[in-house]
């Protein structure tokens, strides 16, 4: 299964032109989501995928607060400093402590979840690439000839504006 994860990351990265790290992060988020669904949504879970082997490890983590702090709102995700030092002697308030936990097997349902997360992350990355590619051309009139498959030629001219992908307002001509 580990080699299959690496092959999937390579395939999506090459096909969509998105950095492999974004795909790995999406997979880690999907695995963490599946682990929370299996063990309880209240847990804070982190998954780490080895970029060379494809093996992954799962960790339960807690945010650390000072012993006198009254800020513990979600006990399943937070620990006082005294309790956290039992796990990691060097931890400081505001940091995190982690313990390894059972990884969720990569099955059909996890594959569906991973696909949804990857598709969303790839879309976000593609939008960011488009915005970055054209941000220095804001206010520039671009014109050219567009050839269609049926060999009809049309002329296109449009303003390129520096807007976010979700902004539907049109630039003034």
Long-range contacts (C-beta under 8 A, 24 or more apart in sequence): 1-54, 1-106, 2-53, 2-54, 2-55, 3-54, 4-54, 5-49, 5-54, 5-56, 5-106, 6-53, 6-54, 12-118, 12-122, 16-122, 16-125, 16-126, 17-126, 17-129, 18-121, 18-122, 18-125, 18-126, 18-129, 19-125, 20-51, 22-121, 22-122, 22-125, 23-118, 23-121, 23-122, 24-49, 24-51, 25-121, 26-114, 26-117, 26-118, 26-120, 26-121, 26-122, 27-114, 27-117, 27-118, 28-56, 29-117, 29-121, 30-110, 30-113, 30-114, 30-116, 30-117, 30-118, 31-56, 31-58, 31-103, 31-104, 31-106, 31-110, 31-114, 32-58, 33-113, 33-117, 34-104, 34-109, 34-110, 34-113, 35-101, 35-103, 35-104, 38-104, 39-101, 40-76, 42-74, 42-76, 42-77, 43-76, 43-77, 44-76, 44-77, 45-101, 46-98, 47-103, 56-103, 57-100, 57-103, 58-100, 58-101, 58-102, 58-103, 58-104, 59-98, 59-99, 59-100, 59-101, 60-98, 60-99, 60-101, 61-96, 61-97, 61-98, 61-99, 62-96, 62-97, 62-98, 63-94, 63-95, 63-96, 64-91, 64-92, 64-93, 64-94, 64-95, 64-96, 64-97, 65-93, 65-94, 66-93, 69-93, 127-165, 130-165, 131-162, 131-164, 131-165, 134-160, 134-162, 135-162, 138-162, 139-171
